[in-house]
Each structure stands twice: as structure tokens, then as C-alpha cells.
Amino acid sequence: MTASPLWHPYAQMHTQPPALKVIGGKGAHFTLDNGESLLDATCSWWCMIHGYSHPRLVAAIKSQADSLCHVMLGGLTHEPADRLANALVRITPTGLNHVFFSDSGSVGMEVAMKMAVQYQVQKGHPEKHRLLSLMRAYHGDTSGCMAVCDPEEGMHSLFSGYLPRHHFAPAPTAPFDAPRSAVEDDIQALRRVLEAHHHEIAALLMEPLLQAAGGLNMTSPHYVRAARELCDEFDVLLIFDEVATGFGRTGKLFAAEHAGVTPDIMVLSKGLTGGYLGHAATLATDRVYDVFLSDDPARAFMHGPTFMGNPLACRVALESLAVFEEERYLEKITMLNEILRQELLEDPDLHAHPDVEDVRVLGAAAVIEVYDSTSLKGAQAFARQHGVWLRPFGRWLYTMPAYITTPDEMRRITGVMKEWFRIETH
Ligand SMILES: *Cc1c(COP(=O)(O)O)cnc(C)c1O
């Protein structure tokens, strides 16, 4: 067999077994070329929130393809982009009134960071050109994003000599349901970094409530609220990266809603199109947008990805939102959350297992964290034998299922996750 020229992500091509070949999918399952059907516990890096082959999403793409597949947004506009921008303003926290499209989560974050730095320059603060991020953060794989990912665990330490230097505050440690007093240490740690460095910080970036790729690290809405207050106190913009948390993952449409907070800039991607096409949106408040208004063309926001506002992506995003609202997805997410809590959080045997350090659940996301990553070696192959696609990373065995996952399917996923610890021998 000749090796495929296809270079896979995060893969040691020398040692990794050949990738499984997917030929189709329906609902929460995808199908391999050998006829095997796998229940996807990860909904393809958390984006396929409606599952595979959703008839309404597929139809939306087909009908849009018949009229307009692509046109640039430079000097031109079209109905899908206008409608999606309006829809996003309607559903996101009050005050985010302006929408800049791009083609992926990483680029959406690049747009947010560039916007924040230019905002500060045009406000007369060119010295505020660094960013403040959190340890355990993940904001994407492009250079600008790598520089605000966790510098040690974020897969990017190799590039530290190449990347710009930013500031980092400790990752919050208080859990989602912690009382305010238990979050005080996390908040004070953030305050200390701002006190020391605010004069050179343009913006604080965070994945509100759920640091997803950082190991599904969860925090309290009190922390998010305090971050808003601290940013106002120190004249620093607040950027929410809701690429993973947006569109229901934490149990509300956006994680920001748990805290009742409007960030200055917010980034959406992954679930935006229901995963059917790559796209992202960077939203900004009037406060940010107005600083770019001037008679001077040089004060405009100088950015413009070729595929921003792609009509197919906008059209399928509109359909995704319509399905989300009409089919009451937030109720489906509540149902999935109840099962995840019952089956994982409230399982005493799982907590008592010597390899298990912690079990966390928030919305339609759950993780079993182990002390040592070697205890998850073989878990993926084990799950496959049971018809489930799990893709643990580091010390984290997790599920972030499609919202159309049925109760039985959800229990099959949690069953396999628990069964791994029952059969496992060390
Ligand atoms: C996936 C992700 C990104 C990057 O999105 P891409 O579309 O892969 O570039 C950024 N931030 C968060 C929180 C993510 O989960």
C-alpha cells in the first residue's frame, strides 16, 4: 500500500496507524468504508452540533449553491451575510452590534486581537499592545493565537522564541458552582497581573467558563463577572472566545449569559454553521466600533479574508440557528446534561477509581480527568470496539456530543467511558 500524501493534524505520521476512512454519516453516527458505524462522542471537534447529514442544513447549502456560491465582501454584500449579521446581533449578549466575518476560529481570534490593539492605538494608547491570557487557554493554531495559548501545555512551547510575548494569569481553579468566596483567590490572581501590567495590556482574552482544549477546565460565572469589572477598572478590553462554548455547549446559548456579561469583543465559530462549513464571526460593541469611525481612511480596520461572509456558510449558519430555535435545542442540551450528571458525576464507583482525579460536567460537555495520561492508553480503541468514537487527549477522556444525540446514545457513550475504568487493570 502506498502512503497517502495526506498529512494529518496533531499526528506523528511515522507511527500512527492509518486514519479510519469515513464515507458518510447520519445523526450522531458516521460510517466507515468497512461498513462500521461509530457513534461520535465528540461531534467532530465539537462543531457538528446537529450531527451528520441533517436534511435542513444539506438543503440550505444546495439551494444557496444554485444562486450564489461566493462573492467577495469588498465593496459588495448579499442577503445571507446581511441576515446572518442581524441574527447574530439579535442572539448574542446585548451591545454586540457589529459583526466581522472570517473563515475559521483562529482567524476570528486574530481579528479580535488586531481589533483590540488598533482600538488602543486609536484611543491614544499605543503602549497597550500586549494581551493578557489565561494559563490552560487554547485560542487556535495560527501564530498570533499560539502566542496566547498556554505557553507550557499548549503544544506551542517549541515556538516560544518566535512568538510575541504576552502576559498570563493563572487558570481559574474554582468549579462552576463555587460560591463567590471560593472564587476570590482566582479573581485576586487576575487582579495582580492587571495591576502590574495594565499599562501595556490591550485586552484580556478568555474562553468563558470552559477552557475546552485545556482539558475541559471549568470555572464559575463569578470569575467571568469579576473579569468584566477588572477590565473596566483597568481600561482593558474583554474578549470572549466562544468558539467552543458558543451555541449551547455550556447549557445556555452563550457562556457569557451565565454571568450576564457583555464582552467588548466576542468570537464565534465551530457551531456557527452547525459544522457544515468553516466560518467565524467576530462581534464588537459600539464602544469598539466607533473608534474605527473617522474621516481618515487609515483608521479603518484593515483586514479582509477572501472567504469572509461566504454565502454558503452564512446560509447554512442561518439554517442552523433556525433549527436550533425551532427544535428547542436548549431543552435537548438540558436533557443531555441530566444524563451526563447522573451517569458520570453521580457515579460513586467512577469517583472512587484510583486512576480518576476528577469528573466534571457542564451543559453538554463532560470529562473524566485522570492522574496520569497512561491510564487512557487504549481507551480509544476500546471505545471503537463498542461502536463509539472517543478521542481522549492528555489526561482527559471527554464527550462533547451532538445535541441531537438521543438519551440512549448518550448513555451508550457514558457507558463506554465508565466501562473503560472497570475493565482497565494497572
Ligand atoms: C477550536 C478553537 C479555536 C480555533 O478554531 P479553528 O477553527 O480550529 O481555527 C479557537 N478557540 C477555541 C476556544 C477553540 O476551541
The ligand as an SDF file (V2000), in Angstrom:
LIG
                    3D

 15 15  0  0  0  0  0  0  0  0999 V2000
  -11.1730   25.3020   18.0210 C   0  0  0  0  0  0  0  0  0  0  0  0
  -10.9200   26.5590   18.7580 C   0  0  0  0  0  0  0  0  0  0  0  0
  -10.2850   27.6520   18.1450 C   0  0  0  0  0  0  0  0  0  0  0  0
   -9.7070   27.5830   16.7510 C   0  0  0  0  0  0  0  0  0  0  0  0
  -10.6650   27.3830   15.7670 O   0  0  0  0  0  0  0  0  0  0  0  0
  -10.2190   26.8110   14.3330 P   0  0  0  0  0  0  0  0  0  0  0  0
  -11.4770   26.8820   13.5160 O   0  0  0  0  0  0  0  0  0  0  0  0
   -9.7320   25.4180   14.5540 O   0  0  0  0  0  0  0  0  0  0  0  0
   -9.1620   27.7030   13.8080 O   0  0  0  0  0  0  0  0  0  0  0  0
  -10.1600   28.8190   18.8740 C   0  0  0  0  0  0  0  0  0  0  0  0
  -10.6070   28.9100   20.1270 N   0  0  0  0  0  0  0  0  0  0  0  0
  -11.2320   27.8930   20.7420 C   0  0  0  0  0  0  0  0  0  0  0  0
  -11.7410   28.0710   22.1310 C   0  0  0  0  0  0  0  0  0  0  0  0
  -11.3900   26.6630   20.0930 C   0  0  0  0  0  0  0  0  0  0  0  0
  -11.9650   25.6330   20.7150 O   0  0  0  0  0  0  0  0  0  0  0  0
  1  2  1  0
  2  3  1  0
  2 14  2  0
  3  4  1  0
  3 10  2  0
  4  5  1  0
  5  6  1  0
  6  7  2  0
  6  8  1  0
  6  9  1  0
 10 11  1  0
 11 12  2  0
 12 13  1  0
 12 14  1  0
 14 15  1  0
M  END
$$$$
